[in-house]
Structure formats: structure tokens, C-alpha cells
């Protein structure tokens, strides 16, 4: 049985200093062992125009099998992808962007985003246009939710294929520390759910437990089981998410583009339509997602277009140019000024101590529950010494995990993150 020590705010600076000394030793050992990889993976200059200007011709490798699953018609369906690479690029590893096509989950093909893949490959990316399962279905809230889930599952299978390929000789020289998802319309919906919907998020407003489990839960059954699904950012061309609450404080950056009067995938929170047919499914569009990301203090940007069309900007150069600057900022851990469309200085790490004089709260632990007596606390996260997240929640109280040893507690008060240590023995 784990018992929790009383937290004394006055000793936190001493604890944090010792904690950071211990962590510095661990990090030094880890970096020394991983130095050759980091030298390869990070071998790009954040102060030049790499990944911002088209420098390369493009080579395409089409029709690579990455997965298989049951299609809308109940038949087995192979999932293919096309790879676009910068010709003559000598980088040891390159960032990767996967593009999902549009078509309301009924039509469309990966060839539709080939021009976007070519643009990114010319910049130095490995760009991939991939399949996800589509087909005719009678629009309803249930059938549309299933279509979204198929798209998310197939997107995750494509991400897992990248990690698998990287471990099996890495023929496409993929940097698994720089994998980005992107999509247009239904492709963006698939990308958003693949990037933000994970264990702990409630899905049973949409699926029964039996249906959910039979479809493979969060990861799905489209192939490449056992490999990572981690991505590092999202480009959203007129997408949406089912529930805004699925986006929590431990998420990746997103840049969004959306028409304000979009009547297919809503800009705000409204009903989604499939080819003009109401589905009964209410979703949160880019404007709502952007406000959520802002509230959580995550890197984000929204460019709105005063149009009643759907993806009116698709063939404009502006979204592409803004996107590459946004991703360069993400890769270099720098600020992106959405209003000015410019890359700023480095993002500073979160504070590693608590100033009790400025933060008027009391920490209480009772029967295994951490409670912070301050209603401004919006998020609590708990990590172990190696950075693995053990638990998280919205609000100011959280059941502590059954863990023995020093834990790292992060709290968000709506303005900034604060941190402190806690010892369980």
C-alpha cells in the first residue's frame, strides 16, 4: 500500500534543486548514449531557410502497401500510400508529413493531395499521400462516427508503418522525431482524431463498448501493431473533432485553416453534413479547436477565410507557406506568431518551482487523492523521473497513481504551468 508524505511548500526549492541535479545526471547519461542518433536526427540549421524554400526536384514511389482492414462494403481492403521524396537530398534523416485527402468519407483518393506532397517534398520533407477507407453510407450520427473512426484507424496504421519502416533499415530516411499529420476536410478530421484521441477519452457517447472493442479500440486493426503512433504536429485544412474535451494539456501543436461560413464541416460547433445531407452528428470545427488549444497554452494558429465555401483556399499558396513556417517553428522549438506569420525565439521550458507567495494555494493529500485548494487550477499532470506520464485530469483534484518513488507534478492555472515534486513511499 502506497502512503503519501505531507507536502511542505517551504522545502520545494530544496527538493526541486536535488531533483534537477538527479535528472541532469540521468539526462547526461542518456544523451551520451544517444548522441550519434541526435547528431543525425537534429542535423538541420534552425537559422537558415532549410524547409522553408523549394530546393529539390521530387521523386515519387507509388502504391506501397501499409495496411488492410474491412471496408465499408464488408470486404477486405488493402491500404496503399505514395511516397514523395526530395531528389538529391543528402540529409541522413528527414521530417515526414502524411496528407489525407477529402471527400466526406464517401469519395476521393490519395492522388488529390499529390500536389501538396510534391510541394512539401520540394522543401525537403518526405511527404506521403495515404489511403483511408471510404465508401457510400446512409448519413446518420452513428454511420458518420464510424466513418471518422475508420479514417483515424487507418491514419494511425500509416503512422505505425513509418516507425516500422524506420526500424527495418529506414529506406526512406525517416526522422521519427519529426512526424506530422495533415489533411483536407475528411482527411483533416481523420488526422485530428488520430493525433488527439487516446486512452482515457470517453467515446461511449458514440459507440457501445462491444462495437468499440470489436473495431480495435483507439488503435484499430489496420496493421503494424505494436509500433508507436506518436506524431509531432497537425496541419488542419477545414477539419473538426467530435468532442473538444479530447484535446487535453499534453497534445501536439496545430495550425488550422477554415472558411467561416463552411456548411459541410462547421467552423464552429454545429452539425456536420455529408454532401449536403445532415448527419445528426455535432462536431467542433477549427475555431472551437483553436480556442481550446489557446486555453491549454498549446502552440496553435488559425487562419480564417470570409467565405461560405468549403476549403476555398485549397489551391492558394498562403496556407502552404504559413504551414511550412509553422512546422519549422515547431521543429526548432520556437514561437510562431500567428498574426504576423513569423518565427520567433526559442520557447522557454516550464517553471520548475512554485512561488507560494504569488500562488495562493494549499496542497492536500487524503486517501490517495491529490487536491489543490484553488479553483483556478484547470489541469494536473503527474510524471515519473523519466518523463512518462502516469496520470492527468481536468480540474484541481486527481487520484494519485500506485507508484513508489519521486514523481513530478505539473499544474496549469489558466495562465502558466507550475511544477513541484512529490515523494511516494
Legacy VTK file of the C-alpha trace (Angstrom):
# vtk DataFile Version 3.0
C-alpha trace
ASCII
DATASET POLYDATA
POINTS 425 float
0.000 0.000 0.000
1.449 3.360 -1.013
1.409 6.122 1.617
1.886 9.738 0.683
4.175 12.131 2.507
2.857 15.518 3.572
3.835 18.248 1.148
5.659 21.189 2.713
5.804 24.085 0.229
8.806 25.588 2.056
11.033 22.615 1.156
10.039 22.526 -2.504
13.004 24.652 -3.719
15.386 22.259 -1.909
13.595 19.222 -3.356
13.482 20.693 -6.876
17.224 21.514 -6.739
18.069 17.941 -5.753
15.565 16.588 -8.234
17.081 18.601 -11.067
20.602 17.514 -10.077
19.466 13.877 -10.223
17.670 14.469 -13.518
20.723 16.173 -15.007
22.773 13.054 -14.277
20.149 10.836 -15.922
19.857 13.153 -18.915
23.646 13.349 -19.324
23.957 9.563 -19.387
21.050 9.271 -21.812
22.378 11.966 -24.152
25.850 10.442 -24.219
24.425 7.057 -25.198
22.095 8.571 -27.787
24.485 11.223 -29.094
25.086 9.625 -32.527
21.346 9.438 -33.172
20.704 13.002 -32.045
23.504 14.299 -34.244
21.754 12.675 -37.175
18.154 13.445 -36.271
18.809 17.109 -35.453
21.303 17.800 -38.276
19.489 20.866 -39.604
20.010 24.551 -39.042
17.190 26.491 -37.423
18.696 29.809 -38.502
18.675 29.250 -42.264
15.980 28.647 -44.867
16.003 24.840 -44.766
12.430 23.508 -45.045
11.231 26.992 -45.993
12.239 27.246 -49.650
11.815 24.750 -52.506
15.280 23.313 -53.168
14.640 19.915 -54.750
13.088 18.084 -57.619
10.730 15.340 -56.433
10.866 11.549 -56.761
7.646 9.552 -56.327
7.283 5.915 -55.245
3.591 4.971 -55.658
1.383 2.171 -54.387
3.161 0.885 -51.266
1.039 -1.437 -49.110
0.894 -0.268 -45.497
-2.235 -1.932 -44.114
-5.504 -3.777 -44.575
-8.919 -3.735 -42.949
-12.611 -4.383 -43.584
-14.096 -1.715 -45.846
-17.473 -0.011 -45.786
-18.875 -2.782 -48.009
-17.776 -5.516 -45.595
-14.939 -6.717 -47.827
-11.206 -6.816 -47.120
-9.477 -3.671 -48.385
-5.765 -3.027 -48.928
-4.436 0.366 -47.879
-1.738 1.957 -50.031
0.427 5.053 -49.881
2.528 7.117 -52.289
5.871 8.476 -51.119
7.285 11.765 -52.434
10.967 12.419 -51.659
13.338 15.337 -52.298
15.587 14.208 -55.138
19.285 14.504 -54.374
18.765 15.320 -50.708
21.758 14.133 -48.643
20.203 14.512 -45.179
20.661 11.417 -43.026
17.025 11.652 -41.882
14.177 13.909 -42.987
10.914 15.162 -41.446
7.758 13.403 -42.636
4.284 14.710 -43.402
1.297 12.470 -44.152
-1.546 14.008 -46.145
-5.136 12.737 -46.003
-7.490 13.598 -48.886
-11.040 14.987 -48.697
-14.393 13.625 -49.880
-16.773 13.382 -46.890
-15.599 9.787 -46.238
-17.641 8.756 -49.282
-15.329 9.608 -52.201
-11.898 10.928 -53.010
-8.462 9.399 -53.475
-4.916 9.915 -52.282
-3.967 11.386 -55.671
-5.962 14.508 -54.755
-3.254 15.593 -52.296
-0.361 14.659 -54.564
0.294 18.338 -55.389
0.610 19.146 -51.672
3.022 16.240 -51.211
5.097 17.500 -54.137
5.259 20.976 -52.594
6.473 19.604 -49.258
8.958 17.188 -50.829
10.461 20.102 -52.779
11.096 21.712 -49.375
12.989 18.662 -48.095
10.226 16.640 -46.439
9.318 13.036 -47.060
5.674 13.590 -47.995
3.120 10.793 -48.098
-0.370 10.568 -49.588
-2.174 7.643 -47.968
-5.424 5.704 -48.248
-8.131 5.509 -45.645
-11.342 3.559 -46.094
-14.171 5.353 -47.890
-17.481 4.324 -49.440
-21.162 5.138 -49.560
-23.107 5.063 -46.295
-26.505 6.470 -45.329
-25.637 9.550 -43.248
-26.519 9.371 -39.565
-24.693 10.196 -36.346
-23.639 6.537 -35.930
-22.602 5.853 -39.532
-20.661 9.119 -39.706
-18.891 8.416 -36.400
-17.890 5.008 -37.793
-16.526 6.672 -40.922
-14.436 9.039 -38.797
-13.138 6.109 -36.754
-12.135 4.214 -39.896
-10.214 7.278 -41.062
-8.452 7.689 -37.711
-7.597 3.973 -37.516
-6.087 3.933 -41.000
-4.153 7.124 -40.297
-2.676 5.548 -37.188
-1.752 2.444 -39.153
0.137 4.687 -41.593
1.991 6.334 -38.699
2.866 2.922 -37.253
4.137 1.883 -40.690
6.571 4.814 -40.580
8.023 3.640 -37.288
8.190 0.077 -38.574
9.957 1.185 -41.752
12.418 3.246 -39.707
13.303 0.171 -37.644
13.662 -2.077 -40.698
16.548 -0.323 -42.390
14.863 3.083 -42.770
14.965 3.101 -46.608
13.151 6.456 -46.803
15.395 8.075 -44.165
12.504 8.982 -41.878
13.105 11.067 -38.771
10.656 9.588 -36.270
11.108 12.669 -34.057
9.528 14.831 -36.753
6.335 13.146 -37.989
3.416 15.444 -38.872
-0.176 14.717 -39.868
-2.097 16.835 -42.344
-5.423 16.566 -44.080
-8.095 18.221 -46.167
-11.731 18.064 -44.954
-12.409 14.394 -44.100
-8.656 13.809 -44.252
-8.193 16.546 -41.654
-10.918 15.013 -39.477
-9.049 11.687 -39.660
-5.726 13.347 -38.806
-7.152 15.289 -35.854
-8.698 12.200 -34.273
-5.556 10.148 -34.886
-3.461 12.844 -33.177
-5.714 13.726 -30.229
-7.993 10.781 -29.357
-6.288 8.451 -26.863
-6.820 6.200 -23.859
-8.810 7.954 -21.169
-11.002 9.892 -23.604
-14.678 8.956 -23.390
-16.055 7.577 -26.664
-19.202 5.866 -25.461
-21.480 8.718 -26.492
-20.758 7.412 -29.993
-20.069 3.681 -29.660
-21.168 0.825 -27.439
-18.277 -0.913 -25.638
-18.917 -4.037 -27.719
-18.693 -2.148 -31.028
-15.693 -0.158 -29.854
-13.739 -3.246 -28.832
-14.661 -5.171 -31.976
-13.240 -2.347 -34.108
-9.942 -2.330 -32.237
-10.458 0.494 -29.761
-8.283 3.568 -30.153
-5.620 1.982 -32.368
-7.777 -0.076 -34.727
-6.968 -3.200 -36.714
-5.450 -1.779 -39.895
-1.963 -3.175 -39.380
1.560 -2.629 -37.981
0.546 -3.466 -34.413
2.990 -2.723 -31.631
4.651 0.309 -33.204
4.385 3.886 -31.963
1.542 6.200 -33.017
3.219 9.386 -31.791
3.107 12.431 -34.060
4.507 15.908 -33.501
2.034 18.311 -35.068
-1.067 18.686 -37.252
-1.980 20.774 -40.311
-5.764 21.091 -40.413
-7.488 22.127 -43.648
-11.169 22.513 -42.603
-11.377 19.617 -40.157
-13.192 19.069 -36.853
-13.187 16.972 -33.683
-16.089 15.148 -32.061
-15.569 16.462 -28.531
-13.295 19.360 -27.670
-12.515 17.687 -24.337
-10.485 15.065 -26.212
-7.829 17.744 -26.640
-6.074 17.973 -23.272
-2.902 19.605 -21.959
-0.446 17.027 -23.286
-1.080 17.461 -27.001
0.795 18.420 -30.154
0.717 21.792 -31.975
-1.837 22.519 -34.712
-2.235 25.081 -37.468
-5.739 25.364 -38.932
-7.351 26.931 -42.000
-11.125 27.186 -42.330
-13.897 29.074 -44.124
-16.121 30.908 -41.622
-19.338 30.014 -43.472
-18.434 26.392 -44.208
-21.696 24.385 -44.373
-20.072 20.949 -44.675
-17.530 20.820 -41.845
-18.524 23.653 -39.484
-16.152 26.435 -38.485
-17.726 26.495 -35.007
-19.685 23.763 -33.156
-22.590 22.559 -35.281
-23.927 19.626 -37.228
-21.722 18.110 -39.917
-23.131 17.390 -43.382
-22.208 14.689 -45.902
-22.698 16.048 -49.432
-25.301 18.446 -48.061
-27.192 15.745 -46.122
-27.489 16.420 -42.349
-25.943 13.633 -40.277
-27.170 14.460 -36.773
-23.519 14.440 -35.625
-22.421 17.605 -33.801
-18.714 18.436 -34.052
-16.306 21.199 -33.062
-14.672 22.938 -36.019
-11.389 24.786 -36.275
-12.488 27.917 -34.411
-13.554 25.926 -31.346
-10.432 23.748 -31.516
-8.230 26.847 -31.705
-9.822 28.356 -28.599
-9.316 25.054 -26.794
-5.625 24.937 -27.745
-5.246 28.538 -26.606
-6.852 27.807 -23.241
-4.449 24.910 -22.706
-1.411 27.002 -23.608
-0.519 24.834 -26.612
1.158 26.042 -29.804
-1.569 26.835 -32.324
-2.710 29.087 -35.138
-5.998 29.635 -37.008
-6.311 31.406 -40.338
-9.978 32.154 -41.151
-11.420 32.901 -44.581
-14.539 35.032 -45.037
-16.253 32.591 -47.368
-19.284 30.300 -47.384
-17.357 27.684 -49.369
-15.649 24.524 -48.166
-11.814 24.646 -48.405
-11.956 27.696 -50.689
-8.241 28.302 -50.106
-7.036 24.822 -51.131
-5.077 25.939 -54.196
-3.827 29.208 -52.712
-0.152 29.476 -51.808
-0.777 31.202 -48.466
-1.832 28.158 -46.386
1.141 26.159 -47.631
3.605 28.979 -46.953
2.207 29.587 -43.463
2.249 25.855 -42.741
5.919 25.403 -43.557
6.855 28.329 -41.307
4.687 26.890 -38.547
6.312 23.448 -38.802
9.800 24.961 -38.914
8.992 26.770 -35.660
7.728 23.516 -34.120
10.824 21.567 -35.211
13.100 24.272 -33.799
11.110 24.694 -30.554
10.438 28.331 -31.360
7.438 30.597 -31.047
5.207 31.039 -34.064
3.433 34.391 -34.232
0.147 33.538 -35.931
-0.916 37.134 -36.531
2.430 38.171 -38.041
3.091 34.764 -39.647
6.664 34.784 -38.352
9.042 32.561 -36.401
10.258 33.976 -33.087
12.728 33.000 -30.394
13.067 29.730 -28.536
10.260 28.553 -26.273
11.418 28.519 -22.666
10.775 25.362 -20.608
8.062 25.446 -17.924
8.911 26.696 -14.453
10.439 24.076 -12.159
9.447 25.650 -8.869
6.427 27.096 -7.115
6.365 30.587 -5.685
3.959 30.200 -2.794
3.939 33.961 -2.254
2.442 34.511 -5.701
0.376 31.346 -5.957
-2.090 31.233 -3.097
-2.958 27.552 -2.865
-2.709 24.665 -0.448
-1.857 21.097 -1.462
-3.724 18.365 0.370
-3.455 14.581 0.013
-6.200 12.463 1.513
-6.946 8.777 0.847
-4.820 8.729 -2.284
-6.298 11.878 -3.850
-4.241 14.988 -4.570
-6.315 18.140 -4.039
-5.168 21.703 -4.722
-7.297 24.236 -2.878
-7.519 26.774 -5.673
-10.348 26.858 -8.204
-8.114 28.458 -10.848
-6.297 25.136 -11.344
-7.506 23.720 -14.669
-5.161 20.780 -15.247
-2.973 18.413 -13.214
-0.387 16.050 -14.719
1.894 13.534 -12.997
5.137 12.175 -14.470
7.823 9.784 -13.262
11.509 10.725 -13.237
11.991 9.533 -16.806
9.208 11.714 -18.160
6.475 9.072 -18.549
3.019 10.490 -17.847
1.386 8.488 -15.063
-1.920 10.356 -14.728
-3.690 13.560 -15.773
-7.045 15.238 -15.325
-9.027 18.408 -15.895
-9.702 20.276 -12.658
-7.989 20.682 -9.315
-8.054 17.118 -7.884
-6.588 13.852 -9.101
-6.378 10.285 -7.787
-2.677 9.539 -7.356
-1.257 6.522 -9.212
0.017 3.476 -7.339
3.649 4.439 -7.783
6.583 4.298 -5.374
9.247 6.944 -5.714
9.627 10.569 -6.706
7.003 11.978 -9.058
6.919 15.243 -10.947
3.628 17.179 -10.618
2.642 19.838 -13.176
-0.365 22.104 -12.688
-1.943 24.659 -15.029
-3.820 27.662 -13.644
-5.166 29.018 -16.925
-2.128 31.252 -17.453
1.008 29.179 -16.970
2.313 25.783 -15.882
3.942 25.273 -12.466
5.792 22.212 -11.206
6.837 20.531 -7.985
7.989 17.158 -6.752
6.210 14.600 -4.597
7.644 11.535 -2.911
5.568 8.332 -2.533
6.890 5.586 -0.293
LINES 1 426
425 0 1 2 3 4 5 6 7 8 9 10 11 12 13 14 15 16 17 18 19 20 21 22 23 24 25 26 27 28 29 30 31 32 33 34 35 36 37 38 39 40 41 42 43 44 45 46 47 48 49 50 51 52 53 54 55 56 57 58 59 60 61 62 63 64 65 66 67 68 69 70 71 72 73 74 75 76 77 78 79 80 81 82 83 84 85 86 87 88 89 90 91 92 93 94 95 96 97 98 99 100 101 102 103 104 105 106 107 108 109 110 111 112 113 114 115 116 117 118 119 120 121 122 123 124 125 126 127 128 129 130 131 132 133 134 135 136 137 138 139 140 141 142 143 144 145 146 147 148 149 150 151 152 153 154 155 156 157 158 159 160 161 162 163 164 165 166 167 168 169 170 171 172 173 174 175 176 177 178 179 180 181 182 183 184 185 186 187 188 189 190 191 192 193 194 195 196 197 198 199 200 201 202 203 204 205 206 207 208 209 210 211 212 213 214 215 216 217 218 219 220 221 222 223 224 225 226 227 228 229 230 231 232 233 234 235 236 237 238 239 240 241 242 243 244 245 246 247 248 249 250 251 252 253 254 255 256 257 258 259 260 261 262 263 264 265 266 267 268 269 270 271 272 273 274 275 276 277 278 279 280 281 282 283 284 285 286 287 288 289 290 291 292 293 294 295 296 297 298 299 300 301 302 303 304 305 306 307 308 309 310 311 312 313 314 315 316 317 318 319 320 321 322 323 324 325 326 327 328 329 330 331 332 333 334 335 336 337 338 339 340 341 342 343 344 345 346 347 348 349 350 351 352 353 354 355 356 357 358 359 360 361 362 363 364 365 366 367 368 369 370 371 372 373 374 375 376 377 378 379 380 381 382 383 384 385 386 387 388 389 390 391 392 393 394 395 396 397 398 399 400 401 402 403 404 405 406 407 408 409 410 411 412 413 414 415 416 417 418 419 420 421 422 423 424
